[in-house]
Amino acid sequence: MTPPSRPPVKSVRQQFGELAADYLVCPGRLAARYPRGVGLLITAITIIMALAIMRVETDDALSGLFNAQTQEYRNYEQLTAYFPSNETDLLIAVDGWGLTTSTGLEAVRDLHLELSLLDSVEYVISLFSIRDRPDERGRIPPFYPIDLPDGAELEALLKRAYAHPIVRDQLLSDPQESAPMALIVVTLSAAFVEENGLETSIGEIRPVVRDILKPVELRHGFTGIPKMKLETLEDSRRDRLVFTALAYAICVIVCLFYFRRLRNVAISTLPPLVAAIWVLGTFGIVGIHFDPLTNTIIPLAMAIAFTDSMHLQFAVQREISAGAKLKGAVNTAVRDVGPACGLTSITTAIALLSLTLTDSELIRTFGAGAALATTLAFAAVIAANPVLTMLLFDQGADATDRRLHHVRDSLLDRSCIGWANILVQRSGTCATVGLVFTAGAAIAYAQLQPHYRLSDLISKHREAATTSARLEARLSGVYPLDISVEWLDDKTFRSPEVVDTIAGIHGLLETVPAVENIWSLETLRRWLGGTDGSDRSDLDRYINQLPDPLRARFVNESRRAALIASYTDDLEAKDVLDLVDRIEAGLAEFRSKYPELELTVTGIAALSASHSVNIIEQLNYGLFGAVLVIIALLGIVFGSFRIMLLSAPPNLFALLATGGLLHLGGAGLSFANVVGLTVAFGLAVDDTIHLLNRMRLERARGLAPVDAVKATVHHVGPVLVLTTTVLVLGLSVTVLSSVPLTLEFGRVCIATLVFALIGDLVLLPAMLLQFGNGGEQRQPHRSTSPPT
């Protein structure tokens, strides 16, 4: 029985516009017509890009994440310009009972001197930087004598040292409680680091520390911002190589398992390799650096390229099995599937470009780089896949070529056929359950709060993190929280207003929980016995006799500014913001009393806390803004307001279900989570586009709605399952990273992709059956689909 006539249903290619579609697939058509010429051109471009890979550089995520044109960041930049930057301080924790012996203290003093002589070191602060109180003649001698005593005299000296305000719980832990720990602050030479790199700079210091401390059995560990940056750089380089190699190996293994023919494997997996080389080379040319976040771009580009390549290959095999010649099959695949692949690249790029709307330079770079990688991946596939198909398949291949491993022969294909039959019978139940679950997930997602710790950017198991934990337990935190005091020309740091303000702020910080290791001019004034500013002459002498680098940590007279420095533990962003709010409330009294003074709370801890919350909120708003834009674009492309509405729940289901999973796990919205959701959403929409495109093509062939849905699930289902499997396995390599940022990104992407597959193979077809054409699909009809 001939199905009833109906107006022709346009495909994605027609809806997207003849001109745009032809432009997108032009490289594929040229490749089908001139495979050898286009193949040589692709080879030449790939060689050039491979050479450009040598220019690829690696960066850390600590600097770029909070680099933004905001007032908070400008305050932080001003602080680092006025005072020595904590970003150049390498912290060395030294502990052991040897610190209570003259031999051990001699070793620490020798280490202080040896480190000071290194080209990579600007200066050193340790127990041996401090000075004693002024003597009768007004001289301020070194605290430790040249010849260190033994026995009771040494014990008394250690007690006096621990009572020193610069030393107590800052440079030395209480020697009476357990084996003492000493802190050595090594400020690296910025010029040396810029010329030679962190690896060389810290590499010059490490053997000196080991050779001096090992004989006296003192344990040591490195931490601080430079060490964290170095470990991040090392992890980034390793992750980039491991991720790229394993992601490609997974693509090859899955294809071998599924196709069992090297020809099919080569056609599916060589375009992703070309895409990876093009992306790496382009990044080297334009100067995009790799870091723990951008390392995920290469597996992402390879996954996108593999997905598009699989869709094209499956389309070619369907046409050949239907009796078409090779060239005709390639042209048909390029014509029918190519525009859909191009549209998926556009929607994915839109989702990724939403990341550029944040204040973070690091995330803006990632968004722009990932969008560029998506475009290059599509260009590589639409050109290379037809070339490989034309060159590797026999020119006379047709439906009689039984050597083709057609997807219909696979268990996966038979499973999709069975699922299509079940779906038709249970579409109402599937649609209802899916919509209810989406609504419940939306409620859970709405309860997610921004989550961030500075330690999320560094490895939890490497030396910097473990040493930081030891310092937090024995001395203080390692994350700076600073307050600057600036005054007008008619005042100095000796002025009563300035002295009173610094003393008051110092005392305020002492009352704030989790704020430790406070350094200021008040610290020195207390040591000298001053309480009312009458000791300014002693303070002047003490300040003037301090080494220039140590004096610069308290006051910058040329800039008319003083610093109250403190440190916090590894706290949640919301906890740091609570501390900042409490400090700001206390500063209100001093601002009111001395309006001529400018008081600013800054430091990496305060900057990262306030900035992280703002950026995470921006990312979240940008994500759902991209969702609205992409859903609207689908409605325009497919020329149907109904399609726009029906495509929204399956894709929102993927996002909201992942958010609900985060909520159930007690997690929050972090940088990695929101970026991972954005990337995964861009990939999830790809499946929706291919499914809707196939549905339109089946309807254009005259199939009734039910048969069209069954045929769509039959033809597209295996590709979606296979490509999602490869995406999930490819992103699973992120579990090998030691950086929490990368780990979270991978986990969120995997969860979102799995939920997206459920949404596209369960919720979307069910909604198309229930609401796609009113009640037409429920009328009795004769099946017109090919036998399955």
C-alpha positions in Angstrom: 0.0 0.0 0.0 1.4 3.4 -1.0 1.7 5.8 1.9 -0.4 8.9 1.7 1.1 11.8 -0.2 2.4 14.7 1.9 4.4 17.8 1.3 8.1 17.1 1.0 9.9 17.4 4.4 13.1 19.4 4.1 16.4 18.0 5.4 18.8 19.9 7.5 20.7 20.7 4.4 17.7 22.4 2.8 16.7 24.1 6.1 20.1 25.3 6.8 20.3 27.0 3.4 21.7 25.8 0.1 24.5 28.3 0.1 25.6 27.6 3.7 25.4 23.9 3.3 27.3 23.9 0.1 30.0 26.1 1.7 30.3 23.7 4.6 30.7 20.6 2.6 32.7 22.0 -0.3 36.0 20.4 0.9 34.2 17.0 1.0 32.8 17.3 -2.5 36.2 18.3 -3.8 37.8 15.4 -2.0 35.3 13.0 -3.6 36.1 14.4 -7.1 39.8 14.9 -6.7 40.9 12.5 -3.9 44.6 12.4 -4.7 45.0 16.2 -5.1 43.1 17.0 -2.0 45.0 14.3 -0.2 48.3 15.9 -1.1 47.1 19.2 0.1 46.0 17.7 3.4 49.4 16.0 3.7 51.2 19.3 3.1 49.1 21.2 5.6 49.6 18.4 8.2 53.4 18.5 7.8 53.4 22.3 8.2 51.3 22.0 11.4 53.5 19.2 12.7 56.5 21.5 12.4 54.6 24.3 14.2 54.0 21.9 17.2 57.6 22.7 18.2 56.4 26.2 19.1 53.7 25.0 21.6 54.3 26.3 25.1 53.0 25.2 28.5 51.7 27.6 31.2 50.4 27.2 34.8 46.8 27.9 35.7 47.6 29.9 38.8 48.4 33.2 37.1 45.9 33.3 34.3 42.8 32.1 36.2 42.3 35.4 38.1 43.9 37.7 35.6 41.1 40.1 34.8 40.4 43.8 34.4 38.6 44.2 37.7 39.2 46.5 40.6 40.2 43.5 42.8 42.8 42.4 40.4 44.1 46.0 40.0 44.5 46.2 43.8 46.4 43.0 43.8 48.7 44.2 41.0 49.4 47.4 42.9 50.2 45.3 46.0 52.7 43.2 44.1 54.2 46.4 42.6 54.7 48.0 46.0 55.9 45.0 48.0 57.7 41.8 47.3 55.3 39.4 45.6 54.4 36.1 47.3 54.4 34.6 43.8 58.2 34.5 43.9 58.5 33.1 47.4 59.7 29.5 47.5 58.9 28.0 50.9 61.2 25.4 52.4 59.9 23.5 55.5 62.7 22.0 57.6 61.8 19.8 60.6 63.5 17.4 63.0 65.0 17.3 66.5 68.3 18.5 64.9 66.8 22.0 65.1 67.3 21.9 68.9 71.1 21.2 68.5 73.9 23.5 67.6 74.9 21.3 64.7 71.5 21.4 63.2 71.2 25.2 63.6 74.7 25.6 62.1 73.4 23.6 59.1 70.4 25.9 58.7 72.7 29.0 58.9 75.0 27.5 56.3 72.0 26.8 54.1 70.8 30.4 54.5 74.2 31.7 53.4 74.7 29.2 50.5 71.2 30.0 49.1 71.9 33.7 49.3 74.8 33.2 46.9 72.9 31.5 44.2 72.1 33.4 41.0 68.5 32.2 41.1 67.9 33.7 44.6 67.1 37.3 45.3 67.2 36.9 49.1 66.5 34.5 52.0 64.5 34.9 55.2 65.0 32.4 58.0 65.7 32.2 61.7 69.0 33.9 61.0 67.5 37.0 59.5 66.2 38.3 62.8 68.0 40.8 65.1 68.0 41.3 68.8 66.7 44.3 70.8 68.9 47.4 70.8 71.7 47.3 73.3 72.8 50.1 75.6 74.7 51.8 72.8 71.7 51.7 70.5 73.2 49.0 68.3 70.9 46.2 67.1 73.0 43.0 67.0 72.1 39.7 65.2 70.0 37.5 67.4 72.1 34.4 67.1 75.8 34.6 68.1 78.5 33.5 65.7 79.4 30.6 68.0 76.2 28.8 68.9 76.2 27.4 72.5 75.2 24.0 73.7 73.2 22.6 76.6 71.3 24.9 78.8 72.5 28.0 77.1 71.2 26.7 73.7 67.9 25.8 75.3 67.5 29.3 76.7 68.4 30.8 73.3 65.8 28.7 71.6 63.2 29.8 74.1 64.1 33.5 73.4 64.0 32.8 69.7 60.6 31.3 69.9 59.4 34.4 71.8 60.5 36.7 69.0 57.4 38.1 67.3 58.9 37.4 63.8 59.8 33.9 64.7 57.0 32.6 67.0 54.8 30.3 64.9 56.0 32.0 61.7 59.6 30.9 61.2 59.7 28.3 64.0 57.1 26.0 65.6 57.1 25.5 69.4 60.1 23.3 70.2 58.5 22.1 73.4 55.5 20.4 71.8 57.2 18.1 69.2 60.1 18.0 66.8 60.3 21.7 65.7 59.7 22.9 62.2 61.5 25.9 60.7 60.4 27.9 57.6 62.9 29.3 55.1 61.5 31.8 52.7 63.5 31.9 49.5 62.6 34.8 47.2 63.5 33.9 43.6 65.1 36.3 41.2 62.4 37.4 38.8 65.0 38.1 36.1 66.6 34.7 36.5 63.3 32.9 36.4 62.2 34.8 33.3 65.4 33.9 31.5 65.9 30.3 32.7 62.5 29.1 33.9 61.2 27.8 37.1 62.5 24.3 36.6 66.1 25.5 36.3 65.7 28.0 39.2 64.3 25.5 41.7 66.6 22.8 40.3 69.6 25.0 41.3 68.3 25.2 44.9 67.3 21.6 45.5 70.8 20.0 45.6 72.1 22.7 47.9 69.3 22.0 50.4 69.7 18.3 50.2 73.5 18.3 50.6 73.5 20.5 53.7 70.5 19.1 55.5 70.9 15.4 54.9 74.1 14.9 57.0 72.3 16.4 60.1 69.1 14.3 59.4 66.8 17.2 58.9 63.8 16.6 56.7 62.8 19.2 54.2 60.0 19.9 51.7 59.3 22.6 49.1 56.1 24.5 48.6 54.9 28.0 47.8 53.5 29.6 44.6 56.7 28.9 42.5 56.7 25.2 43.5 53.0 24.9 42.8 53.5 26.5 39.4 56.4 24.2 38.6 54.4 21.1 39.5 51.4 22.4 37.4 53.7 22.9 34.4 55.2 19.4 34.8 51.7 17.8 35.2 50.4 19.8 32.1 53.2 18.6 29.9 52.7 15.0 31.0 48.9 15.1 30.8 49.0 16.6 27.3 51.2 13.7 26.0 49.3 11.0 27.9 45.8 12.4 27.0 46.6 12.6 23.3 48.2 9.2 23.0 45.6 7.4 25.1 42.6 9.1 23.5 43.8 8.1 20.0 44.6 4.6 21.1 41.1 4.2 22.5 39.6 5.4 19.2 41.7 2.8 17.3 40.9 0.0 19.7 37.1 0.6 19.7 37.2 0.7 15.9 39.2 -2.5 15.6 36.7 -4.2 18.0 33.7 -3.0 16.1 34.8 -3.0 12.4 37.5 -5.7 12.5 38.9 -4.3 9.2 42.0 -2.1 9.0 40.5 -0.2 6.1 37.5 0.9 8.2 39.7 1.7 11.2 42.0 3.9 9.1 39.1 5.8 7.6 37.6 6.4 11.1 40.8 7.2 13.0 43.1 9.0 10.7 41.0 12.2 10.5 41.0 12.6 14.3 44.8 12.3 14.2 45.0 14.9 11.5 42.7 17.1 13.6 44.9 16.8 16.6 48.0 17.8 14.6 46.2 20.8 13.1 45.0 22.0 16.5 48.4 21.6 18.1 50.1 23.4 15.2 47.6 26.2 15.1 48.0 26.7 18.9 51.8 26.9 18.4 51.3 29.5 15.6 48.8 31.8 17.3 50.5 31.4 20.7 47.8 29.6 22.8 49.6 28.0 25.8 48.6 24.7 27.3 47.6 24.3 31.0 45.7 21.8 33.1 42.4 23.0 31.5 43.5 23.5 27.8 45.1 20.1 27.9 41.6 18.7 27.5 41.2 20.4 24.2 43.2 17.8 22.2 41.1 14.8 23.4 38.0 17.0 22.8 39.0 17.8 19.2 39.9 14.2 18.5 36.5 13.0 19.9 34.6 15.5 17.8 36.5 14.5 14.7 36.0 10.8 15.4 32.2 11.4 15.9 31.9 13.2 12.6 34.1 10.7 10.8 31.9 7.8 12.1 28.7 9.5 10.9 30.2 9.9 7.4 31.5 6.4 7.3 28.2 4.9 8.4 26.3 7.0 5.8 28.7 5.8 3.0 28.2 2.1 4.0 24.5 2.5 4.0 24.5 3.9 0.5 26.9 1.2 -0.8 24.7 -1.5 0.8 21.7 0.0 -1.0 23.5 -0.4 -4.4 25.2 2.9 -4.9 28.7 3.2 -6.4 31.5 4.5 -4.3 31.7 8.0 -5.6 28.0 8.4 -5.5 27.9 7.0 -2.0 30.5 9.5 -0.8 28.8 12.4 -2.4 25.4 11.4 -0.9 27.0 11.0 2.6 28.7 14.4 2.3 25.4 16.0 1.1 23.2 14.4 3.7 25.4 14.1 6.8 28.1 16.8 6.1 25.8 19.8 6.9 24.6 18.1 10.1 28.3 17.7 11.1 28.9 21.3 10.2 25.9 22.4 12.3 27.1 20.3 15.3 30.5 22.1 15.1 28.7 25.5 15.0 26.5 24.7 18.0 29.5 23.2 19.9 31.5 26.3 19.1 28.7 28.6 20.4 28.6 26.7 23.7 32.4 27.0 24.0 32.4 30.7 23.1 30.1 31.3 26.0 33.1 30.7 28.1 34.7 33.9 26.7 32.1 36.0 28.5 33.9 35.6 31.9 36.5 37.8 33.6 39.1 35.1 33.7 41.8 35.2 31.1 42.5 31.5 31.5 38.9 30.5 30.8 38.5 33.0 28.0 41.5 31.5 26.3 40.2 28.0 26.9 36.8 28.9 25.4 38.3 30.5 22.3 40.9 27.8 21.8 38.3 25.0 22.2 35.9 26.7 19.7 38.8 27.0 17.2 39.7 23.4 17.8 36.1 22.4 17.1 36.2 24.2 13.7 39.6 22.7 12.8 38.3 19.2 13.7 35.3 19.6 11.3 37.6 20.9 8.6 39.9 18.0 9.0 37.1 15.4 8.8 35.1 16.9 6.0 38.2 16.9 3.8 40.2 13.8 5.0 37.3 11.3 5.5 36.1 11.4 1.8 39.7 11.2 0.6 40.5 8.2 2.7 37.2 6.6 1.6 37.9 7.1 -2.1 41.5 5.9 -1.8 41.0 2.9 0.5 37.7 1.5 -0.7 37.7 -0.5 -3.9 36.4 1.8 -6.7 34.0 -0.9 -7.8 32.6 -1.6 -4.4 28.8 -2.0 -4.4 26.0 -3.9 -2.7 27.4 -7.2 -3.9 30.7 -6.6 -2.0 29.9 -8.8 1.0 33.3 -8.1 2.5 31.9 -4.9 3.9 31.2 -5.2 7.6 27.9 -3.5 7.6 26.5 -2.2 10.9 23.3 -4.3 10.4 25.3 -7.4 11.2 26.3 -6.2 14.7 24.8 -6.9 18.1 24.6 -3.1 18.7 22.5 -2.7 15.6 20.1 -5.4 16.6 19.8 -3.9 20.1 18.9 -0.6 18.6 16.2 -2.2 16.5 14.7 -3.9 19.6 14.8 -0.7 21.5 13.0 1.2 18.7 10.2 -1.3 18.9 9.9 -1.0 22.7 10.1 2.8 22.5 7.1 2.9 20.1 5.0 0.9 22.5 6.1 2.8 25.7 6.7 6.3 24.3 4.2 7.9 26.7 5.7 6.3 29.8 9.3 7.2 28.6 8.3 10.9 27.9 6.5 11.3 31.2 9.2 9.7 33.3 11.9 11.7 31.5 10.1 15.1 32.0 9.4 14.4 35.6 13.1 13.4 36.2 14.2 16.5 34.4 12.1 18.7 36.6 13.4 17.0 39.8 17.0 17.4 38.5 16.3 21.1 37.9 15.4 21.6 41.6 18.6 19.9 42.7 20.7 21.9 40.2 19.2 25.2 41.5 20.6 24.3 45.0 24.2 24.0 43.8 26.5 26.7 45.3 29.9 28.0 44.0 32.8 25.8 45.3 36.5 26.7 45.0 39.7 26.1 46.8 43.1 27.4 45.7 44.5 23.9 46.2 42.1 22.7 43.4 44.7 23.9 40.9 47.5 21.8 42.2 48.1 18.1 42.6 47.0 16.7 45.9 49.7 14.1 46.1 52.8 16.0 45.1 55.4 17.7 47.2 53.9 21.2 47.2 50.5 20.0 48.6 52.0 17.6 51.2 54.5 20.2 52.4 51.7 22.8 52.6 49.7 20.5 54.7 52.6 20.0 57.1 53.1 23.8 57.3 49.4 24.4 58.0 49.5 21.8 60.8 52.7 23.1 62.5 53.1 26.8 61.6 50.5 28.5 59.4 48.8 28.5 56.1 50.6 29.3 52.9 47.9 31.4 51.1 48.5 35.2 51.6 45.8 37.6 52.8 47.1 41.1 53.0 46.0 44.6 53.9 47.8 47.7 52.6 47.8 51.1 54.3 48.6 54.1 52.1 49.0 57.7 53.3 49.3 61.2 51.9 52.5 63.2 51.3 52.5 64.9 54.6 52.7 61.7 56.6 55.2 58.8 57.1 55.0 55.4 58.6 56.1 57.1 61.9 53.1 59.4 62.0 50.8 58.7 64.9 47.8 58.1 62.7 49.6 55.5 60.6 51.2 53.8 63.6 47.8 53.6 65.4 46.1 52.3 62.2 48.7 49.6 61.6 48.5 48.5 65.3 44.7 48.4 65.2 44.6 46.4 62.1 47.2 44.0 63.4 45.2 43.5 66.5 42.0 43.0 64.4 43.6 40.2 62.4 44.6 38.5 65.6 40.9 38.1 66.5 39.9 36.7 63.1 39.9 32.9 63.1 42.0 31.1 60.5 44.2 34.2 60.0 47.7 33.4 61.1 51.4 34.4 60.7 50.7 38.2 60.9 53.6 40.4 59.9 53.6 44.2 60.1 55.5 47.2 61.6 53.4 46.5 64.8 55.3 43.1 65.0 58.6 45.0 65.3 57.2 47.7 67.6 56.0 45.1 70.0 59.4 43.3 69.9 61.1 46.6 70.8 58.7 47.2 73.7 56.7 50.1 72.2 53.0 50.6 73.0 52.3 54.2 72.3 54.6 55.2 69.5 57.2 56.8 71.9 59.8 54.3 70.7 59.9 55.6 67.1 63.7 56.2 67.2 64.3 52.6 68.1 61.9 51.4 65.4 63.7 53.6 62.9 67.0 52.2 63.8 65.7 48.6 63.7 64.0 49.2 60.3 67.2 50.8 58.9 69.4 47.9 60.0 67.2 45.2 58.5 68.3 43.8 55.2 66.6 45.7 52.3 64.5 42.7 51.2 63.2 42.1 54.7 62.5 45.8 55.3 60.5 45.9 52.0 58.1 43.4 53.5 56.9 45.9 56.1 57.0 49.4 54.5 57.6 51.1 51.1 58.5 54.7 52.0 58.7 55.8 48.4 55.2 54.7 47.7 54.0 55.9 51.1 52.5 52.5 51.9 52.8 49.8 54.7 51.8 46.2 54.6 50.0 44.0 57.2 50.6 40.5 55.8 49.0 37.3 57.0 48.2 33.8 55.8 45.3 31.5 55.8 44.8 27.7 55.5 43.4 26.0 52.4 39.8 27.3 52.9 36.6 27.2 50.7 36.0 30.4 48.8 32.9 31.2 50.9 34.9 30.8 54.1 37.6 33.2 52.9 34.8 35.7 51.9 33.4 35.4 55.4 36.9 36.3 56.7 37.2 39.3 54.3 33.7 40.5 55.3 34.7 40.4 59.0 37.9 42.2 58.3 36.1 44.9 56.2 33.7 45.4 59.0 36.6 46.0 61.4 38.3 48.4 59.0 35.2 50.6 58.9 36.2 52.1 62.2 39.7 53.1 61.0 38.3 54.5 57.7 35.9 56.7 59.6 38.6 57.8 62.1 41.3 58.4 59.5 39.7 59.1 56.2 43.0 60.4 54.7 44.3 56.8 54.9 43.5 54.3 52.2 43.0 50.7 53.4 42.7 47.8 51.0 42.2 44.1 51.6 43.9 42.0 48.9 46.3 39.1 48.5 45.9 35.9 46.5 43.5 34.3 49.0 41.1 37.3 49.0 41.4 37.8 45.2 40.9 34.2 44.3 37.9 33.8 46.6 35.9 36.8 45.4 37.0 36.3 41.8 36.2 32.6 41.7 32.6 33.1 42.9 32.0 35.8 40.3 33.5 33.7 37.5 31.6 30.6 38.4 28.4 32.5 38.4 29.3 34.1 35.1 30.1 30.7 33.6 26.7 29.3 34.8 24.8 32.2 33.3 26.8 31.9 30.1 26.1 28.1 30.0 22.3 28.6 30.1 22.5 31.5 27.7 24.3 29.2 25.3 21.6 26.6 25.8 18.9 29.2 24.8 20.8 30.3 21.8 21.5 26.8 20.5 17.9 25.6 21.1 16.7 28.6 19.2 19.2 27.9 16.4 17.9 24.3 16.1 14.4 25.7 15.7 15.6 28.1 12.9 17.6 25.4 11.1 14.9 22.8 11.2 12.3 25.4 10.5 10.0 24.3 13.3 9.0 25.9 16.5 7.8 22.5 17.7 11.2 20.9 17.0 12.8 23.7 19.1 10.5 23.0 22.0 11.0 19.2 21.7 14.8 19.4 21.5 15.1 21.4 24.8 14.1 18.8 27.4 16.5 16.0 26.2 19.5 18.4 26.3 18.5 20.1 29.5 18.0 16.6 30.9 21.8 16.0 30.4 22.8 19.2 32.1 20.4 19.1 35.0 20.9 15.4 35.7 24.6 15.9 36.0 24.0 18.9 38.3 21.6 16.7 40.4 24.4 14.1 40.6 26.8 16.7 41.9 24.2 17.9 44.5 23.7 14.3 45.7 27.4 13.9 46.0 27.7 17.0 48.2 29.8 18.9 45.5 29.2 22.4 44.3 29.7 24.3 41.1 33.5 24.7 40.5 35.4 26.0 37.5 35.9 22.5 36.3 32.3 21.5 36.8 30.8 24.4 34.9 33.4 24.3 32.1 32.8 20.5 31.8 29.1 21.0 31.6 29.5 23.6 28.9 31.8 21.4 26.8 29.7 18.3 27.3 26.5 20.2 26.4 28.1 21.2 23.1 28.9 17.6 22.4 25.5 16.4 23.5 23.7 18.7 21.1 25.6 17.0 18.3 23.7 13.8 18.9 20.4 15.7 18.9 21.2 17.3 15.6 22.1 14.0 13.9 19.0 12.3 15.2 16.7 15.1 14.1 18.5 15.3 10.7 17.9 11.6 10.2 14.3 11.9 11.3 13.8 14.6 8.7 15.4 12.5 6.0 13.3 9.5 6.8 10.2 11.6 6.7 11.3 13.1 3.4 11.4 9.5 2.0 7.7 9.2 2.8 7.8 7.2 6.0 5.0 7.6 8.6 6.1 9.1 11.9 6.3 5.8 13.8 8.4 4.2 11.0 10.5 7.3 10.7 11.4 7.2 14.4 12.1 3.4 14.3 14.3 3.9 11.2 16.1 6.8 12.8 16.9 4.9 16.0 17.9 2.0 13.9 20.3 4.0 11.7 21.6 6.6 14.1 21.4 4.7 17.4 24.5 2.5 16.8 26.5 5.6 15.8 25.5 7.5 18.8 26.2 4.6 21.2 29.6 4.0 19.5 30.7 7.6 19.5 29.5 8.3 23.0 31.5 5.2 24.1 34.6 6.6 22.5 34.0 10.0 24.0 33.5 8.6 27.4 36.6 6.3 27.1 38.6 9.1 25.7 37.7 11.5 28.5 38.3 8.8 31.0 42.0 9.3 30.5 41.7 12.4 32.7 41.5 10.1 35.7 45.3 9.7 35.2 45.8 13.4 35.9 46.9 14.4 39.4 45.4 17.9 39.1 41.9 18.1 40.7 40.8 20.7 38.0 41.4 18.2 35.2 39.9 15.3 37.2 36.6 17.1 37.9 36.4 18.3 34.3 36.6 14.7 33.0 34.1 13.3 35.4 31.5 15.9 34.7 31.9 15.5 31.0 31.5 11.8 31.2 28.4 12.0 33.3 26.8 14.6 31.0 27.6 12.6 27.9 26.0 9.5 29.4 22.9 11.4 30.4 22.8 13.0 26.9 22.8 9.6 25.2 19.8 8.6 27.4 18.1 11.8 26.6 18.6 11.4 22.8 17.7 7.7 22.5 14.9 7.7 25.1 13.4 11.1 25.8 13.7 12.8 22.4 12.3 9.9 20.3 9.5 9.4 22.9 8.6 13.1 22.7 8.7 13.1 18.9 6.2 10.2 19.0 4.0 11.8 21.5 4.1 15.4 20.4 5.9 15.5 17.1 2.8 15.3 14.8 -0.2 15.3 17.1 -2.0 12.0 17.1 -1.0 11.1 13.6 1.5 8.5 14.7 -1.1 6.7 16.7 -3.3 6.0 13.7 -3.2 2.5 12.2 -1.0 2.3 9.2 1.0 -0.2 7.2 4.7 -0.1 7.9 6.7 1.2 5.0 10.2 0.9 6.5 12.7 -1.6 5.2 12.5 -5.0 7.0 14.5 -5.0 10.2 
